[in-house]
Amino acid sequence: MTITKQTVANQIAAYLHHEISLAQLVDWSESALLDGELAERDAKTLSSVIARLGVADVRAFGLAWEDCEELLQKLGFAPRVEVVAA
């Protein structure tokens, strides 16, 4: 399966929505770099973003909201926050 900007954005969104854990996001990104076929025209951007996600479990790097926002912007997306009553 070819990994596209949308694929990576979906993984970040799943993390932000608490559908997957940070460990799962890191595992996915490591697998994507090793085994994934990156969309050729976006390979440089994709490899950069995926590599950053791959080190998110290292204390020196982490993954803050601002990091996710920046990564999504590199992919051509913008996050949107919605606050609703619990």
Stockholm file with secondary structure:
# STOCKHOLM 1.0

chainA/1-86         MTITKQTVANQIAAYLHHEISLAQLVDWSESALLDGELAERDAKTLSSVIARLGVADVRAFGLAWEDCEELLQKLGFAPRVEVVAA
#=GR chainA/1-86 SS CEECHHHHHHHHHHHHTTSSCHHHHHHHHHHHHHHCEECGGGHHHHHHHHHHHHTTTSTTTCCCHHHHHHHHHHTTCCCCCCCCCC
#=GC SS_cons        CEECHHHHHHHHHHHHTTSSCHHHHHHHHHHHHHHCEECGGGHHHHHHHHHHHHTTTSTTTCCCHHHHHHHHHHTTCCCCCCCCCC
//
